[in-house]
Amino acid sequence: MKRVRVIVGGRVQGVGFRYYVANGAKQHCIKGYVQNLSDGRVEIDAEGESENIHHFLSDCKKGPNFSRVDTFLVSDIPFYGFDRFKIK
């Protein structure tokens, strides 16, 4: 199992980005959360099987139609044990 924290910058608020991420999490069996940050970026905290995390992050980099991902900073962090994925 693997856990990552991702900070996404660009046009990622007000374009359905969090819902897009949540749908991707469901498809890839990922648990954790996604939330808007006060500086206009989005934070994703995700954990799951390493291969699932890889595919999930690839999808997140694309974003929904009206989004634009300029920065995508991924950090490995200690596993936590979330029970689901939620939008904060």
TIPAVO-867598 format. One record per residue (C-alpha): residue number from 1; x, y, z; residue in three letters. Coordinates in steps of 0.2 Angstrom, whole numbers, plus 5000, padded with zeros to 4 digits. Layout:
<nodes>
<node><nr>NUM</nr><u>X</u><v>Y</v><w>Z</w><rest>ALA</rest></node>
...
</nodes>
This chain:
<nodes>
<node><nr>1</nr><u>5000</u><v>5000</v><w>5000</w><rest>MET</rest></node>
<node><nr>2</nr><u>5006</u><v>5018</v><w>4996</w><rest>LYS</rest></node>
<node><nr>3</nr><u>5000</u><v>5035</v><w>5001</w><rest>ARG</rest></node>
<node><nr>4</nr><u>5004</u><v>5051</v><w>4992</w><rest>VAL</rest></node>
<node><nr>5</nr><u>5000</u><v>5070</v><w>4995</w><rest>ARG</rest></node>
<node><nr>6</nr><u>4998</u><v>5080</v><w>4979</w><rest>VAL</rest></node>
<node><nr>7</nr><u>4997</u><v>5099</v><w>4977</w><rest>ILE</rest></node>
<node><nr>8</nr><u>4989</u><v>5104</v><w>4961</w><rest>VAL</rest></node>
<node><nr>9</nr><u>4991</u><v>5121</v><w>4954</w><rest>GLY</rest></node>
<node><nr>10</nr><u>4983</u><v>5130</v><w>4939</w><rest>GLY</rest></node>
<node><nr>11</nr><u>4964</u><v>5132</v><w>4935</w><rest>ARG</rest></node>
<node><nr>12</nr><u>4958</u><v>5119</v><w>4947</w><rest>VAL</rest></node>
<node><nr>13</nr><u>4945</u><v>5127</v><w>4957</w><rest>GLN</rest></node>
<node><nr>14</nr><u>4927</u><v>5131</v><w>4951</w><rest>GLY</rest></node>
<node><nr>15</nr><u>4929</u><v>5119</v><w>4936</w><rest>VAL</rest></node>
<node><nr>16</nr><u>4924</u><v>5102</v><w>4944</w><rest>GLY</rest></node>
<node><nr>17</nr><u>4941</u><v>5096</v><w>4948</w><rest>PHE</rest></node>
<node><nr>18</nr><u>4937</u><v>5089</v><w>4965</w><rest>ARG</rest></node>
<node><nr>19</nr><u>4923</u><v>5079</v><w>4958</w><rest>TYR</rest></node>
<node><nr>20</nr><u>4933</u><v>5073</v><w>4944</w><rest>TYR</rest></node>
<node><nr>21</nr><u>4947</u><v>5067</v><w>4957</w><rest>VAL</rest></node>
<node><nr>22</nr><u>4933</u><v>5059</v><w>4968</w><rest>ALA</rest></node>
<node><nr>23</nr><u>4927</u><v>5049</v><w>4953</w><rest>ASN</rest></node>
<node><nr>24</nr><u>4944</u><v>5044</v><w>4948</w><rest>GLY</rest></node>
<node><nr>25</nr><u>4947</u><v>5038</v><w>4966</w><rest>ALA</rest></node>
<node><nr>26</nr><u>4932</u><v>5027</v><w>4965</w><rest>LYS</rest></node>
<node><nr>27</nr><u>4937</u><v>5020</v><w>4948</w><rest>GLN</rest></node>
<node><nr>28</nr><u>4955</u><v>5015</v><w>4955</w><rest>HIS</rest></node>
<node><nr>29</nr><u>4950</u><v>5010</v><w>4973</w><rest>CYS</rest></node>
<node><nr>30</nr><u>4958</u><v>5025</v><w>4981</w><rest>ILE</rest></node>
<node><nr>31</nr><u>4955</u><v>5031</v><w>4998</w><rest>LYS</rest></node>
<node><nr>32</nr><u>4958</u><v>5048</v><w>5006</w><rest>GLY</rest></node>
<node><nr>33</nr><u>4952</u><v>5065</v><w>5002</w><rest>TYR</rest></node>
<node><nr>34</nr><u>4953</u><v>5080</v><w>4990</w><rest>VAL</rest></node>
<node><nr>35</nr><u>4951</u><v>5098</v><w>4996</w><rest>GLN</rest></node>
<node><nr>36</nr><u>4953</u><v>5116</v><w>4989</w><rest>ASN</rest></node>
<node><nr>37</nr><u>4967</u><v>5126</v><w>4997</w><rest>LEU</rest></node>
<node><nr>38</nr><u>4965</u><v>5145</v><w>5001</w><rest>SER</rest></node>
<node><nr>39</nr><u>4978</u><v>5150</v><w>4989</w><rest>ASP</rest></node>
<node><nr>40</nr><u>4968</u><v>5142</v><w>4974</w><rest>GLY</rest></node>
<node><nr>41</nr><u>4977</u><v>5126</v><w>4973</w><rest>ARG</rest></node>
<node><nr>42</nr><u>4970</u><v>5109</v><w>4977</w><rest>VAL</rest></node>
<node><nr>43</nr><u>4977</u><v>5096</v><w>4989</w><rest>GLU</rest></node>
<node><nr>44</nr><u>4974</u><v>5077</v><w>4986</w><rest>ILE</rest></node>
<node><nr>45</nr><u>4978</u><v>5064</v><w>5000</w><rest>ASP</rest></node>
<node><nr>46</nr><u>4977</u><v>5047</v><w>4992</w><rest>ALA</rest></node>
<node><nr>47</nr><u>4982</u><v>5029</v><w>4997</w><rest>GLU</rest></node>
<node><nr>48</nr><u>4980</u><v>5012</v><w>4989</w><rest>GLY</rest></node>
<node><nr>49</nr><u>4989</u><v>4999</v><w>4979</w><rest>GLU</rest></node>
<node><nr>50</nr><u>5005</u><v>5006</v><w>4971</w><rest>SER</rest></node>
<node><nr>51</nr><u>4998</u><v>5002</v><w>4953</w><rest>GLU</rest></node>
<node><nr>52</nr><u>4981</u><v>5010</v><w>4957</w><rest>ASN</rest></node>
<node><nr>53</nr><u>4990</u><v>5026</v><w>4964</w><rest>ILE</rest></node>
<node><nr>54</nr><u>5000</u><v>5027</v><w>4948</w><rest>HIS</rest></node>
<node><nr>55</nr><u>4985</u><v>5026</v><w>4936</w><rest>HIS</rest></node>
<node><nr>56</nr><u>4975</u><v>5038</v><w>4948</w><rest>PHE</rest></node>
<node><nr>57</nr><u>4988</u><v>5051</v><w>4947</w><rest>LEU</rest></node>
<node><nr>58</nr><u>4989</u><v>5050</v><w>4928</w><rest>SER</rest></node>
<node><nr>59</nr><u>4971</u><v>5053</v><w>4927</w><rest>ASP</rest></node>
<node><nr>60</nr><u>4972</u><v>5068</v><w>4940</w><rest>CYS</rest></node>
<node><nr>61</nr><u>4985</u><v>5076</v><w>4929</w><rest>LYS</rest></node>
<node><nr>62</nr><u>4973</u><v>5078</v><w>4915</w><rest>LYS</rest></node>
<node><nr>63</nr><u>4959</u><v>5085</v><w>4925</w><rest>GLY</rest></node>
<node><nr>64</nr><u>4941</u><v>5089</v><w>4918</w><rest>PRO</rest></node>
<node><nr>65</nr><u>4938</u><v>5098</v><w>4902</w><rest>ASN</rest></node>
<node><nr>66</nr><u>4938</u><v>5116</v><w>4909</w><rest>PHE</rest></node>
<node><nr>67</nr><u>4953</u><v>5114</v><w>4921</w><rest>SER</rest></node>
<node><nr>68</nr><u>4971</u><v>5117</v><w>4917</w><rest>ARG</rest></node>
<node><nr>69</nr><u>4985</u><v>5109</v><w>4928</w><rest>VAL</rest></node>
<node><nr>70</nr><u>5001</u><v>5119</v><w>4928</w><rest>ASP</rest></node>
<node><nr>71</nr><u>5009</u><v>5111</v><w>4943</w><rest>THR</rest></node>
<node><nr>72</nr><u>5008</u><v>5093</v><w>4950</w><rest>PHE</rest></node>
<node><nr>73</nr><u>5019</u><v>5090</v><w>4966</w><rest>LEU</rest></node>
<node><nr>74</nr><u>5018</u><v>5073</v><w>4973</w><rest>VAL</rest></node>
<node><nr>75</nr><u>5026</u><v>5068</v><w>4990</w><rest>SER</rest></node>
<node><nr>76</nr><u>5026</u><v>5050</v><w>4997</w><rest>ASP</rest></node>
<node><nr>77</nr><u>5020</u><v>5051</v><w>5015</w><rest>ILE</rest></node>
<node><nr>78</nr><u>5017</u><v>5037</v><w>5028</w><rest>PRO</rest></node>
<node><nr>79</nr><u>5001</u><v>5026</v><w>5026</w><rest>PHE</rest></node>
<node><nr>80</nr><u>4986</u><v>5031</v><w>5036</w><rest>TYR</rest></node>
<node><nr>81</nr><u>4972</u><v>5019</v><w>5033</w><rest>GLY</rest></node>
<node><nr>82</nr><u>4957</u><v>5030</v><w>5027</w><rest>PHE</rest></node>
<node><nr>83</nr><u>4941</u><v>5021</v><w>5026</w><rest>ASP</rest></node>
<node><nr>84</nr><u>4934</u><v>5030</v><w>5010</w><rest>ARG</rest></node>
<node><nr>85</nr><u>4937</u><v>5044</v><w>4998</w><rest>PHE</rest></node>
<node><nr>86</nr><u>4929</u><v>5061</v><w>5002</w><rest>LYS</rest></node>
<node><nr>87</nr><u>4928</u><v>5078</v><w>4995</w><rest>ILE</rest></node>
<node><nr>88</nr><u>4932</u><v>5091</v><w>5009</w><rest>LYS</rest></node>
</nodes>
